[in-house]
């Protein structure tokens, strides 16, 4: 496949998904998802800017060859989308283990806001590996917003708090948002303020989720709606334990179920390739992954999502 094929596919997808995104009410969406093997990138639109992520394929290229290829891809994206080249961010996603999602890239750019289904979020396309908004969770965010009215909400491994924004604007009178990173809790606070949330009723907690869950169970806390979206693996120095979602998800889910009111709901998701739900938990939940992965993601296995409901 040639550069012209990539250009043609990008243009075709952009025309389709730009119309689709307007119907969905979102300024942040994916238009290309490794459609052509010779161009293993994801191209996401964020308002008037683009974010391009190259996925590590193990190809052997010299630094010069790779730099030329990157320049070619960026120029093509800018041309097709009608954007200035400086508005196209480019990153390489390598297979890594650890708390790398919190690492800075060394590149600097200003935060800006995008709208999604009536909410607004701060994003940054350059400074971190991730942008501040996981686009593949858009349908689940919408579902949480629709189910949250009158509910006490808990958001675990909360990142920048987008699920809480949906819950609160959907009518949740109070919430707790837990993450280990001060950087992302501050980002969540700015998202709350951007959407007019009352910080007196929507609490931000910096904590190791394992420790938070232990204490919340001991205190007899109860919630009506919980979202838990842990990283696949984390060995952050701030954590007492290493997190391995395949090994540890049973323990995490069990603790969440203890915090649910009767009739309460837990959404548990993760993006570990090859993840297998503990057989003991399977009868307690419904796999909603087919509904939770949005239309703009060609990779239907970008994440798995499970819905637990306490009797």
N, C-alpha and C positions, 0 to 999 in steps of 0.2 A: 504494500500500500504506500502511496506517495504522499508528499506534503499536500498536494492538491486534493487527495481523498480526505485527509484530515480537515482541510479547510471547508470542503463541501459538507462533510458530516456536521461540523461545528455550526455552519450557517443554517443548515436544515433544522438541527436541534434547537438552535437559538430562536428561530422563528416560531417553532412549535411551543417551546416552554415559556417564552416571553408572554404569549397569549394565555397559556395555562396559569402562569404565576399571577397575572392580573386577576383572573377569575378566583384564584385562591387567596388573594389579598396579601401577597408576600413580595418583598423586594429582595429576598435572599433565597436562592434556589440553584440547583445543579443543571447544567446544560450539556455536559459531556462527562461520561463515566467509563473511561478506558474502553470506549467502543471499538477502537481499532488497535490491535496488539502492538503495532509499531509506534503508537503514541499513547503510552501507558500513563495518562494523566487524568485527573479530575478537574473540571473547570466549573467554578461556582461564581454566580453573580451576587454581588452585595451592593445594591443600589446602583450607583454609577461606576463601580469598580469591579474588578475580577480577581479571583484567587485561583491560582493554578498549582496543583500538588502533583508532583511526579512520584510514582510508586516504584520502589526499588525492584527491579526485575533480575538483578544479577548480571546484567549485560556488562561486557568488558569494553569500556571506552577509555581513551586517553582523556586527560583533563581538557585538552583543546577540542577534541571531538564532542565531548559532552557540553562544553560551553557554547559551541556553535549550534548544537541541537537545541539547547535551552533558548538561545537567542531567536532561533527560527520559530520555535513554539510560541514564545511571548509575542513576537512580531505578528504572527498569524492570528493569535487571539485578539490582539489589539485592533488589527485591521478588520476582522470579521465583526467584532462588537462595536466598532466605531469609537474606540477609546484611545486616549493618549497612552503610549507605552508605559509611562511612569505610574499609571493607575492599575497596572497588572502586576500583582504580587506572585512570586514563584517560590515554591518550597519543595524540598525533597523529603518524602516520608520513608524513612528506613525502618526496618524491623528492629525494634529496640525493646528492652525490658527495663522497667524502673519508673521513676516519677518524671519522665522526660516531658510530659505534657506541660509541666510547670516551668520548663527551661526557656529562657529568652533566646531568640535567634541571633541577637547582635544587630539586627536591623531596627530602625526606628521610624515610626510614622504616627500620625495623629489618629486618635479614636474618632469614629463617626457613628451615626445611628442608622439603623434600618428598621423598617416596619414589617411586622408579620401578624396578620390576622387581628389588626387593631391594637397590637402592643408594639412598643419600641424597645430596641436593644442596642447597647453600645457594642461595637465590634472593632477589632484591629487586625488587619490582614498581614502584618509584617513582624510584629514583635515576639510572637509565640508560635509554637507549632500549630496550635488550634486558634480559631478566630474569636472565640467568645460565644459562639452559637452553633450547636450541633444541628445541622440542617436535617439529618435523617430522623430526628426525633420530633419533627414538626407535627405529624398526626397524633402522636401521644400527648404532646403539649396541648393540642386542641381538645383531645378527649378529657384530659385533666381539667381544663378550663370549663368544660361542659358539665363535669361531675362534681365540681368543688363547692357549689353553693351551700352555705351553712355548715361546711365541713372544717374540722381542725386538720391541718395539712402538715406533713413532715417530708422534707426533701433531703435525702442522704447522698453524699458524694456530689454535692449540689453544683459544683463548678461556678458558673456566673449567675445562678439562680433563676434561669428562664422558666423552669417548671413552676416555681413559686409565683412568678409574675402572672402566669396563666391562672394558677389557682386563686390568687388574691383578686385579680380582676374578674374572675368568674364567680366571686362571691364567698370565698373562704374568709371567715371573720378573723382567723388567726393562723399563724404558721410558725414552724421552726425550720431553718435552713442551715444545714451542717456541712462544713468542708474544713479541710486541714490547712488550706492556703489563705494567708492574709490577703495576698494579691487578689485572689478570686472572690473572697468575701467582700472586699472593697468594691470590686467590679459589680458584684451582686447588689450591693448597697446603692450604687449609682443607677443600676437598672431599676431598682425599687423606686428611687426618687424620680426617675424619668417617667415612670408610669403612675406616679401619684400615690404610692402605697404608704400607709401609716406605719412607720418603723417602730412605733410603740406596740403594735399588735403583730408585727411580722418580724420575728426574732432571728438574728444571725448569730450562729454559734461556731467558733473555731474549735474543732475537736477531731480526734481520731474516732471514726465512726464506730469501731469495735467498742471503744471505751464509752462513747456516748450511749450506745444501745444498752450496754450493761447497766449503766446508771439510770437510764430511763425506765428499764424494766424494774429495777430495784425500787424506784420511786413511784411505780404504779401509773406512769403516764399512759395516756390513751389518745389515739388519733383515729380519724375516720378515713383518711386517705393518705397513703405513703407512696412516694416514688423513690426507688433506689437504682442508681445507674453507676455501679462501681467501675473503675478501670480494670483491665484484664490482669494487671500486675502492678504492684507498687512496692518499692523498698525505700520509700522516703525515710530519711533520718528522723523525721518528726513523729513517725509511727512507732509504737512499741513492737508491733509484729509486722512481718512481711505479708502483703496481701497477694494471694493467688486466687482469682475468682473461681476457677474450677474447683480448687480444693476447699475454699472457704464459703462458697455461696450458701451451703446448707445452714451453716451456723448463722449467717447474716439473715437469711430468710426466716429462720425459726425465731430469731429475736424480734424481727419486724412483726411477725404474726402475733406475738405476745403483746405488742403495742396497739393492735387493732381493736377497735370497738366491734361488737357484734354487727355484722353487715358491712364492716369496713373493708376497704380494698387496698391491695398492694400491687403496684406495677414494678416488676423487677426486670431490668434489661441489662445486657452487656454486649460487647462487640468482639468477644474472643472467638476467633475462627475455630471451629470444631468443638465449641462448647456443648456439653451434655448435661442436662438437668438431672440432679440427683433423683433416682427412680422413686425414692421415698416421697419426694415432693410432687411428682407428676400428677397423682390423683387429686391434688389439692388446688390445681390451677388450670388455666386455659392458655395455650400458646396463641398469642395474638400477633405474632410476627408478620403474618401475611397482610394484616391490616395496618401495622405500625410502620412499615417501610414505605416511604412516599413514592409517588409515581415518577418523580424526577431522578430516582436512583435506579440505574440499570442493575447494579449489584444488589440483588434481593436478599443477600446474606450479610448485609452491612452490620446488622445487629439481630439479636433475638430478644423478644419481649414476652413476658408471662404475666397474666392477671390472676392474682389470688384474691379470694373473697372469704372473709371469716363468717361462718354460719351464725 
